[in-house]
Amino acid sequence: MIIAMILMLAVGLLCLEFGFLLWKKQRISLIHDYQTQYVKEEDIPAYTKHIGIALCLMGAGILACGILILVFQSLLGMIPLGIVLPAGIFLLIRAQLRFGSSTED
């Protein structure tokens, strides 16, 4: 249980850090080139904002999961993860389809 809690806290903090760097600092270099090859130059701020917010949301959910596991010593802490992780994945996919697809005219 302790190892799961430590992993949840570490992964949550890492996702929050990457999300912040993408959202606020627009560090698109953190995303693999394959994912960003079709993102237009003018769309980079919006793309990094959407991806960053999704990562921050997932990181907060993972962090909350780790904290709840620590406090309650129960797997009931997995509830935020079950809610936030699918929402974050949906936002990531939506941002990728919106800004990163190759819709050549």
NORMO-V780021 format. One record per residue. N is the residue number from 1. PHI is phi in whole degrees, -180 to 180 (none if undefined). NEAR is the number of other C-alpha atoms within 10 Angstrom. D_LAST is the distance of its C-alpha to the last C-alpha in Angstrom with 2 decimals. Layout:
n	phi	near	d_last
N	PHI	NEAR	D_LAST
N	PHI	NEAR	D_LAST
//
This chain:
n	phi	near	d_last
1	none	12	52.93
2	-66	11	53.25
3	-65	8	50.78
4	-62	13	48.18
5	-65	21	48.79
6	-64	16	48.51
7	-64	15	45.26
8	-62	22	43.78
9	-64	21	44.85
10	-66	16	43.49
11	-67	18	40.08
12	-62	23	39.84
13	-65	17	40.70
14	-65	16	38.26
15	-64	23	35.36
16	-63	24	36.47
17	-65	16	36.62
18	-63	20	33.15
19	-61	27	31.78
20	-64	20	33.59
21	-63	18	32.39
22	-73	25	28.74
23	-70	23	29.11
24	-90	13	31.46
25	-98	14	31.17
26	54	19	27.41
27	-87	17	28.29
28	-66	19	24.95
29	-67	9	26.78
30	-75	12	28.55
31	-97	13	25.49
32	-59	9	24.78
33	-57	10	22.17
34	-61	8	20.49
35	-75	12	19.85
36	-108	18	18.59
37	-65	11	16.50
38	-105	16	13.11
39	-76	16	14.77
40	-73	12	13.92
41	-57	8	17.16
42	-75	8	17.39
43	-92	14	17.03
44	-58	17	19.88
45	-61	17	22.68
46	-70	14	21.35
47	-63	24	20.43
48	-66	26	23.90
49	-65	22	25.54
50	-66	21	24.29
51	-65	27	25.09
52	-63	28	28.39
53	-64	21	29.47
54	-63	26	28.86
55	-67	27	30.92
56	-64	25	33.60
57	-62	22	33.87
58	-67	26	34.32
59	-64	28	36.70
60	-65	22	38.78
61	-66	26	39.08
62	-68	29	40.15
63	-64	26	42.56
64	-62	20	44.02
65	-61	25	44.46
66	-63	28	46.40
67	-67	17	48.55
68	-66	19	49.35
69	-65	21	50.33
70	-65	18	52.56
71	-72	11	54.18
72	-95	10	54.71
73	50	14	55.08
74	-146	11	53.24
75	-79	13	49.95
76	-64	11	49.42
77	-66	21	47.52
78	-76	16	44.66
79	-59	13	43.83
80	-60	18	41.63
81	-64	20	39.75
82	-67	13	39.07
83	-90	12	37.67
84	-81	18	35.74
85	-62	19	34.25
86	-63	12	32.16
87	-65	14	31.03
88	-65	20	30.00
89	-64	16	28.16
90	-59	13	26.29
91	-65	19	25.33
92	-63	19	24.23
93	-65	13	21.99
94	-63	14	20.55
95	-66	19	19.87
96	-66	18	18.30
97	-69	12	15.93
98	-75	14	15.13
99	-107	20	14.78
100	-109	20	14.63
101	-90	14	12.03
102	-91	11	9.31
103	-99	9	6.35
104	-77	5	3.79
105	-83	3	0.00
//
